Structure formats: C-alpha cells, structure tokens
C-alpha cells in the first residue's frame, strides 16, 4: 500500500515494449500524482507513451519498473473502478443507445435493479442532451451524439477514475467545443478523477486543473502546470491573459519535447 492520499499516483514508472530489434523504451522514471476529483490533461509528441500511460493506470499493462497506485492500492490487474472513453465511440449497432450506455452495468458487479439501471442511464443521457434518443440505434445519431453516449457509458457504473484517450479528436471544431463544456459539467457533477490524453492544447487549458507535458520517448514529465480557469468557466475564458500565456508556454514545451527550437526548426 502507498502512504499517499492521491487518487492516482505513478512512482518512477519505466516501461519498454519488446520488439524483434530489442526493447523499445517508452516511459522513463515517470512520476505523476492526481488528487481525488481533479482533472489532469497529458500532452506530448506523437509516440511518446501517452496511451501506454492510460493502459498502466487501467491495469492493462504492468510497468517494468516503478509502481502505479489507485487510491493507495497498487495496480496489478484491470480495475472495474476505471472508466474509459476513446476517439472511436464503438457503440454496438444491435443495441439501442440506452442499452449501449448500460453495458458496463451488465459487466461490473452491482446491486441495482433494472429500473435503477435504466434511471441512471436516462439521467446521464439527459445530462448530455440526448433525452429522447434512448431508443435510437447508433447509426441514427451524428458523430458528436455518439461520442456523448460513449461518455455516458464510461461513467454509468460510477467509476473512481475516468480515462479519456483523445475522445474529441475526430470531431469538428464546433462539436468538439460543445463536448468540452459537457465534459466539464459531467466532471463537476460526478466528481470523477479524470485523466485526458490529447493533442489539443486549448482542450487542455479549458478542461484541466493540471497539465502535464511529456518529453520525447522515453518520456518523463517535462513540464507540469496548473490550469488557470475558474471552476465556473466558459469558452470565453480561453481568451483571458492567463489562458493565452499558458497556451504559448505549452506550445514552447511541445517544441522542446519534439527537439525543436523556438522557430520550430530541428535543434
């Protein structure tokens, strides 16, 4: 057991993938902490190990060195207390939207009655603006609507931790910004500790309490910053001096992680 009170803690985590040409180092002595109910966004160059990080926290991978803890308990296997949402919603076409949302409650042990499960699913669908679409099939919804349903599915079983792996990356700009606001509302209402993997720096600044920039592979935490926005936030807050200053610094840090100078040229 870790003595830490953090909801999520990575301590000196190192990991490499086995390849025919030998080990491929991905993470190098990475340490990261997240308090309960906070939202952390992770950015970094492509291939630096961001998705590996999510798999380690979810218990789908075990690190070669170091330790991963969820609420003080060492992660040794997949955890039912972790919800996940990805860029592709992967909704089952033969199930209605409500049935798709309720799928985790068929897998994760719980004592809810059928009526209570349906009430929970309908509550979440209403929260994301999908009331009236409960009995539709996925093909009858737009991409943004399917992603909203996917978010509902990821939290229907009330996980302690929510992992978002670029869930808004394939959407158009207007739909993406709409979902940022919905995600922030969900986070506040459900009080879920959330980890977001993204390439969108504005998304980081709008959603996160803590932003971590990973270095190039093998990655470590190159830069960590607190989010500048108040809890009661709007998209207009992205244009405040504090937000624009942080965006500029994040861009600079990404250039450093990519091995580029301030002019964007290779160092």
N, C-alpha and C positions, 0 to 999 in steps of 0.2 A: 504493500500500500504506500502511496505517496502521502507525505505530510501536507501537501499543498491543498488549498481550498479552491483552486482553479477548476472550472468545469472541464476544460481541455488543457492538457499540458503535454508538450513534447520536450523531452530532455536529451540533448546531444544525439539526435537521431541521424544515423548514417544508413544509407541503403544503396545497393547496386543490383542491376539485373544481370543475370548470366546470359552471355551470348557465345556464339561459336568462336569469336575472336577474344574471349575473355570477359571479365567483369566490366559492366558499363556503370560507372558511378553516377548516381542521380542526386542524392542528398548527402551533405557532409556536415555532421555535428550540428544539425538544425535544432534550435530550441525556440519554443513558442508557447505562450500562455493566453488563455481566454477565460475571463470571468463569466459566471452564470448570467445568462440573459443578454450578453453583449453580441455585437455583430462585427466579425473580422473579415476583411477582404484581402485576398492574396493575389498579387500580380507578379509578372516576371517574364523573361524571354520565353519564346516557344521552346518546349522540350526541356525546361529547367526542373521539372519534377512536381509541378503543381497538382496534377491528377494523382501522382503517386502519394502525395501528402494526404489527399482525401481518402485513398484506399487504406492507408495506415491508420487513420483515425477511425474509419469504419470497421477496422479489424479484418479487412480483406487481404491485407499483407501484414507480415511481421517484420520489423526492421532488422537489419543485420547487426546493428549496434544501437544502443540507446533504448529509451522506453517511451511509450505512449500511454497516457492516463486519461480516463474519463471519470470525473468526479472522484479522483483519488484512487481509482481501481485500475490496475494495469490491463491494457487491452491485449488479449491473447487469441481472440476469435471474433467472428462477426457479431455485432451488437444490435439487438432489436430496438434499443433506445436511440438509434441513429436513423434519421430520415434522410433520403437523398432525392435530388431532382437534377436532371441533366438537360443538355441542349435539345435533345430529341425527347419529346414527352412520352413516347412509346405507350400509347393507350391501346387497349385491346378492342378491336372493331366489333367483336361479337358481344361486347358488354356495353350497357348504357354508360353515360358519363357518371352517374351516381354509383353504379356498380364498379366502375373503374376506381373511383375515389375510395370506395370501401374495401378494396382489395387487401390492404395491409391488415385490416381488422379480421380478415379470414386467416391470416398467417401468424400474426403476433398474438400470443395468449392474452385474453381479456375476459371480463365478466359482463360485458354489455349485452343487453337484449337486442334483438333485431330492430326494434323500434328506436332504441337509443343509438344504435349504429347509424341508422338512416337519418335520425335527427342531427347527429354530429356531422354527417356528410352534407346534409342540406344547409346547415349553419355555415359551413366553410364555403360552399358554392355561392351562397348569398353574399358572404363577405367579399368575394372576388367578382361579384357582378354576374354570376351565372345562374341566378334563380330563374326558373322556367326552362332550363336546359337539362334538367336532371335526367330526363328520359330520352335525350337525343343520343345518337351514335357519334363517335369521334369524327367521322368523315363529314358530318353535318356542321362542324364547328370550324372557325378560322384557326390559323396557327397560334395567334395570341390567346384565343379562348382555350385551345387545347393545353397551352402552357399553364394557364390559370388552373385548369383541372388537375394538371400534374402537380402543381404546388399544393393544392388541397390534398391530394393523395399522399404526398410526402409528409404531411403533418397530422393526418386524420387520427393516428394512433398516439398522438401527443408525445412525440419523441423528446428526449432531453437535448439532443443536438440535431441540427439540420445542416446538411452539406449541399451546397448549390454549385454544381460544376458547369459554369457558363450557360445557365438556363435561358438567358435572354439573347444570346449571341446571334441566333439565326433570324431574329425578328427585325422588322423595320424600325426606324428611329422613334416614330410616334408611339408605336405599340410598346416598344422597349421602355420608354419613359413612363408610360402608363403603368406598366408592370413594376417598375421601381417603386412607385407610390403604393401600389397594392402590397408589394413585399414588405415595405416599411410598416404598413398598417398591420399586417399579419404578425410581424416580429414584435410590435408593441403589444398587441392584444394577447398573443400566445406566450410571450416571454420565453422564446426559444433561443438558446445559444446557437448562433449561426456562423458558418464558415462559407464564404463565397470565393470561388475561383473565377477570375475574369481577365479579359484584356482591355476592358473599357475603364479608363481612369475616371471619367465623370461618374460612372456607376459606382466605383469605389467611394468617391467623395460623398455622393448622395446617401448611400446606404450604410456606410461603415462607421463604427466607433473607433476601430483600429485598422490601419492599413499596413500590410507587410509587403515589401518588395524583395523578391528572391533574386539572388545573384545568378549568373550563368552556371550551367552544370559543371561539377556537382554543386548543388545550391545550398546556400545558407541564408540566414536573414540579413540582407544587406542594409535595409533601411526600414525603420518602424515609425509610424506617425499616428497621432490621434486624429480622428475625424473632427472637422471644425464646425459641423452643423448642429443646431439645437434639435432636441428630440421632436419638437413640433415643427417640422420642416416642410418646405415646398420646393418645387423645381427652381424657383427664382433665387433660392439660397445658393445655388451653384454659381451665381454671378457676384457674390459678395467678395470683397478683397481677400478675406481669409481663404475662401474656397479656390479662387483663381491662383493665389500664391501657392497653395498646396498642389494644385494641378501642375503648375510649372515645375515644382520640385520633383513630383513623381515622374514627369517626362524626363527630367535630367537623370534621375536614378535609373530609369529603364535604359537610357542611352549608356550609362556606365555599365549596367549589367550585360548589355549587348557588346561591350567592348568598343563603344564609340565615344568620340569627343563631343563637345558642346555644339559643334557644327553638324553633327550627325555623321561624320566620317569615321571610318575604322581607325582605331588607335594603333 
